[in-house]
Amino acid sequence: MAHVHRYTPSTYSNHGTYPINLARIDWCCTDHGMTRDELAREIDIAPASFEKVMAGEAGLTFNQLRKLAAFFGRGTLFFMEPGPVNEAKVHSPQFRTLSNQKPELSHRLVSLRISVD
């Protein structure tokens, strides 16, 4: 079962110049099968600093936000948009298994799928 985040003010960080929807970051991590620490290392942010961002205690610079968006193959506005992710709009039905399940894919294949969607 998918990990679902409720959109609440505590999941929305506005400590930096750019408001960031933290639930969308967690959703992307889950969608890519990675942890927050793995993501932090991939986008060159110290895991402890990234945890402060995810706790709403710090924000991301625009360059960090751009790296995050590029890593997941999304635009920066995806992470600034309020509300939960609408999976029906995000995932194309062409990338489902015969039993209508989303297959387990590597980060590179997920990025390719996103660019095709």
Secondary structure, DSSP 8 states (H G I E B T S, - for coil): --------GGGEE-SSSS-EEHHHHHHHHHHHT--HHHHHHHTT--HHHHHHHHTTSS---HHHHHHHHHHHT--HHHHHS-S---HHHHS-GGG--TTS------HHHHHHHHHH-
